[in-house]
């Protein structure tokens, strides 16, 4: 569980997905449409993917993917992302919160790990 929480805190938006999960791809597209570039961990290709999936289930993610962290906090899965009000501003705040001293911020490129 510690590994998932640490990875979830590595950037403003972090997603745990599976390469074959169409919901994960849809949620990633939605998040990108708000200008965020999430760090994506694909559990089915990651060496510790099975451990991470088990940890996500222990954290309450049912199903385990997609699981999304925004601003270092576990938001949840697809249902939680779809129901967020003002998602664009939440994603923006999460990114700016990590880069307060930067007047003009550019969202980072995606990192697939």
N, C-alpha and C positions, 0 to 999 in steps of 0.2 A: 504494500500500500504506500509505503514511503516513496518508492521510486515513482509511482504515478503522481503523487502530490508534488514531488520535486520537479518532474518534467512539466507538470501543469503550471508551474510558476516560472518557467523559463522565458516566456514571452507573453505579450498582451493577450493573444488568443491562441489557444492550443486545442487541437482536436485529436481524439483517439478514434480511429476508423478501421475498416477493413476494405481492402482493395475491391472486393466483390460486392460491397454493400451500396445499393443504389440510393438509399436514404442518406448515407454518409456523404455521398457525392452531391446530392441535392442540398443538404445543409451547408456544405462547404461553398457551393455556388451562391447560396443566399448570403452567407457571411461575407464573401468576397464582394457581393453587390453593394454592400455598405462601406466598401473601401478598406476592409481589413485583409491582411494576408496571413492567415493562420499557419502556425507550425503544425504539421500533420504527422502523427505517428500511426503507421498502418500496422496493426497488430498481427495480421497474418503473414507479414514479411519481416517483422522485427524479431531479432534473436530472443528477446524476452517477452514476446507478445502474449504467450499463454499466461505468464505470471501477471502481466499488466491487465489482461482481460479479467482474471480472477480478482484482482484488486479493485477494478472498476465495479464488479458485481458486489463486492463487499462494501463499497461506498454507496451502493444503492442504485446503480445504473442497471436498469432492466428494460430492454436488452443492453448489453455492455457497450455497444457502439450504435450511433456515434455518441461520444462523451465529449463535452465541451467545457473548457476552462476559459473564463474571461476575467482579466484583472487578477489572476492568480487564485480565483475561486471556482470551484466546480459548480457550473450552472445546471448541468444535467444533460439530457439527450435531446432528440429532435422535438419532442413535445414541448419541453421547456423553452427551447430556442424559438419555436413558432409562436409561443404565447408571450414572449417578452414585449413589453410596450416600450417604444422608443429605442429599439435595438441599435439603430444607427448611432444615437448619442451615447449609448452604453459602451459600444465598441470603441468609439472615438475617445471617450473618457478613460477607458482602460488603457488605450495606447498613450494618450497624453499624460496620464498619471505616472507612467514610467519615464516620461521624457519631459518633465515640467520645465526644465531650463532651456528647452529648444523652442525658439520662436516659430520657426516654420518646420513642421514635421512631415516626413515622408514615410508612409507605411513600409515596413520591411518586406522583402520578397519572401515567398513561401519556402520553408525548409521541410523537405520530406525526408524523414529519418527512418 
